[in-house]
Amino acid sequence: MRTQVVIIGSGPAGLLLGQLLHRRGVDTIVLENRSRDYVLGRIRAGVLEQGTVALLDEVGLGARMHREGLPHDGTELCFDGRRHRIDFKEQTGTTVMVYGQTEVTRDLMDGRAAVGAPTVYEADGVALHDIATDHPRVTYSKDGVSHEIQCDFIAGCDGFHGPSRPAIPVGVLKTYERVYPFGWLGILSETPPVSDELIYANHERGFALCSMRSKTRSRYYIQCRLDEKEEEWSDGRFWDELKRRLDEKAASTIVTGPSIEKSIAPLRSFVAEPMRFGRLFLAGDSAHIVPPTGAKGLNLAASDVHYLANALGEYYSAKSSAGIDHYSQQALSRVWKAVRFSWWMTNLMHRFPNTEPFDYKMQVAELDYLVHSKAAMTSMAENYVGLPF
């Protein structure tokens, strides 16, 4: 087989890249080592920046998002037992959209199928070859049969554990990492959200977040130790602990119910540089991970593939390599700003194991300054709704 671009990974990054390239007349094949149902079963974040919303509109797949998604004009910060609202629209003129990553993936899958672009699910043993040459190849097996795809470029959109990043030779890649000493215990429940907007809570017992997927489905998180197991947390214990970390009104009005999903996620900041080697480009989680505090993971993947689609489109339409030569630098400039914001939010809202009373007072002082300073609110709002790309 031969194609112009092989995309490894059928998450939102890979599928969105495929749609953007299709609109530029570039042929692609997507390889995914999991089944379609498995990909759609993954529970992920659901806050979309305006740039991500615009990209989904650009590829003609925004209709259901606008119909079913929940536009949010702001968010609430809870500390010292009180809630304070940050108005994104007032500060920046823009908003965010709450629309689950699973739904984004479903829309992109349907869009790819509608244009007849090929996706190979359950592709085993995906391996990259000759990425430093002008003639890269990708091999894999499907149903016990070996296959090879010859191509011009490879886009590694295969996540933190995929084969793309390890294909870059040792000594070329430099990585930066911060592993946080706690995790998030999250549950999904068929209950109405406690608030119309997200609530971020800083509490002496630890961080909490009240989020949602729809008007009838809620997503809640509490900070927990890394050595804890989800089976140690009954639904009742979770709800009791969440209420302790919220303000009195939220704690008294929250609607509880059985969890339909429960998991613990570790938190880390990770960046790999460069995001290009030869004919291989990294995008999304294969190149960088951010803690979910700033709602940046999916949105960073979207900006990556925006830059990459433009670069590859320019290569084929204008016979220019300028875009692909500057892809890594351009993407990383925005990546590091989002990493900084997510790191800042994480340090501001969580209790660290070595936190002393002085440190907690500093958090409260910074939060108090944040909610009473127009400049500080604007800075937070413009980072949260997404820096331009």
LINNOR-V608768 format. One record per residue. N is the residue number from 1. RES is the residue in one small letter. PSI is psi in whole degrees, -180 to 180 (* if undefined). OMEGA is omega in radians with two decimals (* if undefined). BURIAL is 1 if it has 24 or more other C-alpha atoms within 12 Angstrom, else 0. Layout:
((N	RES	PSI	OMEGA	BURIAL) (N	RES	PSI	OMEGA	BURIAL))
This chain:
((1	m	156	3.04	0) (2	r	143	3.04	0) (3	t	174	3.12	1) (4	q	-46	-3.11	1) (5	v	125	2.97	1) (6	v	127	3.11	1) (7	i	120	3.14	1) (8	i	116	-3.13	1) (9	g	128	-3.12	1) (10	s	32	2.95	1) (11	g	-173	-3.11	1) (12	p	-37	-3.12	1) (13	a	-52	-3.11	1) (14	g	-43	-3.11	1) (15	l	-39	3.10	1) (16	l	-41	3.07	1) (17	l	-43	3.13	1) (18	g	-42	3.14	1) (19	q	-41	3.12	1) (20	l	-41	3.12	1) (21	l	-37	3.10	1) (22	h	-41	-3.14	1) (23	r	-19	3.10	1) (24	r	8	3.09	1) (25	g	22	-3.12	0) (26	v	129	-3.12	1) (27	d	141	-3.13	1) (28	t	156	2.91	1) (29	i	132	3.10	1) (30	v	130	3.06	1) (31	l	133	-3.13	1) (32	e	129	-3.08	1) (33	n	-10	3.11	1) (34	r	173	3.08	1) (35	s	163	3.10	0) (36	r	-43	-3.12	1) (37	d	-37	3.12	0) (38	y	-45	3.14	0) (39	v	-43	-3.13	1) (40	l	-17	-3.12	1) (41	g	-7	-3.11	0) (42	r	130	3.11	0) (43	i	121	-3.10	1) (44	r	-176	-3.06	1) (45	a	171	-3.08	1) (46	g	24	3.09	1) (47	v	117	-3.09	1) (48	l	129	3.02	1) (49	e	165	3.12	1) (50	q	-34	3.11	1) (51	g	-39	3.11	1) (52	t	-42	3.08	1) (53	v	-44	-3.13	1) (54	a	-37	3.12	1) (55	l	-40	3.09	1) (56	l	-37	3.04	1) (57	d	-40	-3.11	0) (58	e	-38	-3.13	0) (59	v	9	3.05	1) (60	g	24	-3.07	1) (61	l	27	-3.10	1) (62	g	-4	-3.00	1) (63	a	-48	-3.11	0) (64	r	-37	3.09	0) (65	m	-46	-3.14	1) (66	h	-28	-3.14	0) (67	r	-41	-3.02	0) (68	e	-19	-3.12	0) (69	g	166	-3.10	1) (70	l	104	3.07	1) (71	p	135	3.12	1) (72	h	126	3.14	1) (73	d	-9	-3.10	1) (74	g	-171	3.08	1) (75	t	168	-3.11	1) (76	e	137	3.05	1) (77	l	127	-3.11	1) (78	c	125	3.05	1) (79	f	155	-3.07	1) (80	d	31	3.08	0) (81	g	9	-3.12	0) (82	r	151	3.11	1) (83	r	144	3.13	1) (84	h	134	-3.05	1) (85	r	135	2.98	1) (86	i	116	-3.08	1) (87	d	102	-3.12	1) (88	f	-45	-3.05	1) (89	k	-41	3.12	0) (90	e	-40	-3.06	0) (91	q	-33	-3.01	1) (92	t	-14	-3.08	1) (93	g	3	-3.13	0) (94	t	172	-3.06	1) (95	t	-180	2.96	1) (96	v	166	3.13	1) (97	m	126	3.03	1) (98	v	112	-3.09	1) (99	y	117	-2.96	1) (100	g	144	3.13	1) (101	q	-33	3.09	1) (102	t	-40	-3.14	1) (103	e	-38	3.05	1) (104	v	-46	3.14	1) (105	t	-43	-3.14	1) (106	r	-45	3.14	1) (107	d	-41	3.14	1) (108	l	-38	3.06	1) (109	m	-46	-3.14	1) (110	d	-39	3.13	1) (111	g	-39	3.13	1) (112	r	-42	3.12	1) (113	a	-37	-3.09	0) (114	a	-30	3.13	0) (115	v	3	3.07	0) (116	g	22	3.13	0) (117	a	138	-3.00	1) (118	p	139	2.99	1) (119	t	130	3.10	1) (120	v	109	3.08	1) (121	y	157	-3.13	1) (122	e	45	3.05	1) (123	a	111	-3.05	1) (124	d	151	3.00	1) (125	g	38	-3.14	1) (126	v	129	-3.13	1) (127	a	144	-3.12	1) (128	l	139	-3.09	1) (129	h	148	3.00	1) (130	d	37	-3.06	1) (131	i	-17	3.11	1) (132	a	-1	-3.13	0) (133	t	178	3.09	0) (134	d	0	-3.08	0) (135	h	68	3.13	0) (136	p	158	3.11	1) (137	r	155	3.02	1) (138	v	131	3.08	1) (139	t	153	3.10	1) (140	y	170	3.03	1) (141	s	148	3.14	0) (142	k	121	-3.12	0) (143	d	38	3.08	0) (144	g	1	-3.13	0) (145	v	132	-3.13	0) (146	s	143	-3.13	0) (147	h	153	3.04	0) (148	e	136	3.06	1) (149	i	122	3.01	1) (150	q	142	-3.02	1) (151	c	175	3.05	1) (152	d	-38	-3.07	1) (153	f	158	3.06	1) (154	i	132	3.08	1) (155	a	113	3.14	1) (156	g	95	3.13	1) (157	c	37	-2.92	1) (158	d	20	2.99	1) (159	g	179	-3.04	1) (160	f	-35	-3.04	1) (161	h	9	-3.09	0) (162	g	176	-3.07	1) (163	p	-10	-2.99	1) (164	s	-54	-3.10	1) (165	r	-44	3.11	1) (166	p	-15	3.12	1) (167	a	-16	3.10	1) (168	i	131	-3.04	1) (169	p	146	3.06	0) (170	v	136	-3.13	0) (171	g	-20	3.11	0) (172	v	-43	-3.03	0) (173	l	137	3.02	0) (174	k	132	-3.09	0) (175	t	150	3.11	0) (176	y	133	-3.03	0) (177	e	143	2.96	0) (178	r	115	3.10	0) (179	v	126	-3.08	0) (180	y	144	-3.01	1) (181	p	39	3.10	1) (182	f	171	3.09	1) (183	g	180	3.03	1) (184	w	123	2.95	1) (185	l	118	-3.09	1) (186	g	146	3.02	1) (187	i	152	3.03	1) (188	l	133	-3.11	1) (189	s	148	3.09	1) (190	e	69	-3.13	0) (191	t	150	3.10	1) (192	p	144	3.14	1) (193	p	149	-3.13	1) (194	v	-20	-3.13	1) (195	s	157	3.10	1) (196	d	-20	3.13	1) (197	e	165	-3.13	1) (198	l	145	3.04	1) (199	i	120	3.01	1) (200	y	122	-3.06	1) (201	a	128	2.98	1) (202	n	121	-3.07	1) (203	h	154	3.12	1) (204	e	-25	3.12	1) (205	r	-11	-3.14	1) (206	g	170	-3.11	1) (207	f	153	2.98	1) (208	a	152	3.11	1) (209	l	130	3.04	1) (210	c	114	-3.11	1) (211	s	-173	-3.10	1) (212	m	163	3.01	1) (213	r	-24	3.11	1) (214	s	-175	3.12	1) (215	k	-9	-3.14	0) (216	t	0	-3.12	0) (217	r	126	-3.06	1) (218	s	153	3.09	1) (219	r	120	-3.10	1) (220	y	148	-3.13	1) (221	y	148	2.92	1) (222	i	145	3.04	1) (223	q	138	-3.14	1) (224	c	171	3.08	1) (225	r	153	-3.14	1) (226	l	-24	-3.11	0) (227	d	4	3.10	0) (228	e	157	3.12	0) (229	k	145	-3.10	0) (230	e	-29	3.14	1) (231	e	-15	3.07	0) (232	e	-13	-3.08	0) (233	w	105	2.99	0) (234	s	162	3.09	0) (235	d	-41	-3.13	1) (236	g	-43	3.13	0) (237	r	-40	3.13	0) (238	f	-50	-3.10	1) (239	w	-41	3.14	1) (240	d	-44	-3.12	0) (241	e	-40	3.11	1) (242	l	-45	-3.12	1) (243	k	-36	3.14	1) (244	r	-28	-3.05	1) (245	r	-2	-3.12	1) (246	l	169	3.04	1) (247	d	164	-3.02	1) (248	e	-42	-3.12	0) (249	k	-47	-3.13	0) (250	a	-42	-3.11	1) (251	a	-33	-3.08	1) (252	s	-19	-3.08	0) (253	t	-9	-3.11	0) (254	i	137	3.11	1) (255	v	120	-3.12	1) (256	t	165	3.13	1) (257	g	177	3.14	1) (258	p	143	3.07	0) (259	s	142	3.06	1) (260	i	-6	3.03	0) (261	e	142	-3.12	1) (262	k	130	-3.11	1) (263	s	161	3.06	1) (264	i	128	-3.13	1) (265	a	128	3.02	1) (266	p	161	-3.14	1) (267	l	136	3.07	1) (268	r	155	2.90	1) (269	s	131	-3.08	1) (270	f	134	3.06	1) (271	v	134	3.04	1) (272	a	132	3.10	1) (273	e	141	-0.08	1) (274	p	171	3.12	1) (275	m	11	3.05	1) (276	r	138	2.95	1) (277	f	116	-3.13	1) (278	g	-121	-3.14	1) (279	r	13	3.10	1) (280	l	133	3.06	1) (281	f	135	3.05	1) (282	l	144	3.10	1) (283	a	146	3.10	1) (284	g	-145	-3.01	1) (285	d	-15	3.07	1) (286	s	-22	-3.11	1) (287	a	-25	-3.06	1) (288	h	147	3.08	1) (289	i	138	3.03	1) (290	v	150	3.01	1) (291	p	149	-3.03	1) (292	p	-2	-3.05	1) (293	t	-38	-3.10	1) (294	g	3	3.12	1) (295	a	48	-3.03	1) (296	k	-16	-2.99	1) (297	g	-61	-3.14	1) (298	l	-39	-3.09	1) (299	n	-34	3.05	1) (300	l	-38	3.08	1) (301	a	-40	-3.14	1) (302	a	-43	3.14	1) (303	s	-37	3.07	1) (304	d	-52	-3.04	1) (305	v	-24	3.00	1) (306	h	-50	3.11	1) (307	y	-43	-3.08	1) (308	l	-41	3.12	1) (309	a	-41	3.10	1) (310	n	-42	-3.11	1) (311	a	-46	-3.14	1) (312	l	-37	3.07	1) (313	g	-41	3.10	1) (314	e	-37	3.14	0) (315	y	-44	-3.08	1) (316	y	-36	-3.06	1) (317	s	-37	-3.06	0) (318	a	2	-3.11	0) (319	k	36	-3.10	0) (320	s	136	3.09	0) (321	s	8	-3.08	0) (322	a	-44	-3.10	0) (323	g	-46	-3.12	1) (324	i	-29	3.12	1) (325	d	-28	-3.11	1) (326	h	3	-3.08	0) (327	y	-51	-3.05	1) (328	s	-47	-3.13	1) (329	q	-43	-3.12	0) (330	q	-46	-3.13	1) (331	a	-44	-3.08	1) (332	l	-29	3.09	1) (333	s	-43	3.12	1) (334	r	-36	3.13	1) (335	v	-50	-3.07	1) (336	w	-32	3.08	1) (337	k	-39	3.11	1) (338	a	-37	3.07	1) (339	v	-43	3.11	1) (340	r	-45	-3.12	1) (341	f	-43	3.14	1) (342	s	-40	3.08	1) (343	w	-43	3.13	1) (344	w	-48	3.12	1) (345	m	-41	-3.12	1) (346	t	-45	3.14	1) (347	n	-31	-3.12	1) (348	l	-33	-2.93	1) (349	m	-14	-3.01	1) (350	h	158	2.99	1) (351	r	120	3.10	1) (352	f	153	-3.08	1) (353	p	-33	-3.11	0) (354	n	16	-3.14	0) (355	t	127	3.08	0) (356	e	166	3.13	0) (357	p	-37	3.10	0) (358	f	-44	-3.12	0) (359	d	-42	3.13	0) (360	y	-41	3.11	1) (361	k	-35	3.10	0) (362	m	-39	3.07	0) (363	q	-48	-3.12	1) (364	v	-41	3.12	1) (365	a	-42	3.13	0) (366	e	-40	3.09	1) (367	l	-42	3.14	1) (368	d	-41	3.07	1) (369	y	-44	-3.10	0) (370	l	-47	-3.03	1) (371	v	-6	3.13	1) (372	h	3	3.13	0) (373	s	122	3.12	0) (374	k	-40	-3.14	0) (375	a	-44	-3.13	0) (376	a	-42	3.11	0) (377	m	-40	3.12	1) (378	t	-42	3.12	1) (379	s	-46	3.13	0) (380	m	-44	-3.08	1) (381	a	-44	-3.09	1) (382	e	-30	3.05	1) (383	n	-39	-3.08	1) (384	y	-44	-3.14	1) (385	v	-16	3.04	1) (386	g	126	3.06	1) (387	l	150	-3.08	1) (388	p	152	3.02	1) (389	f	*	*	1))
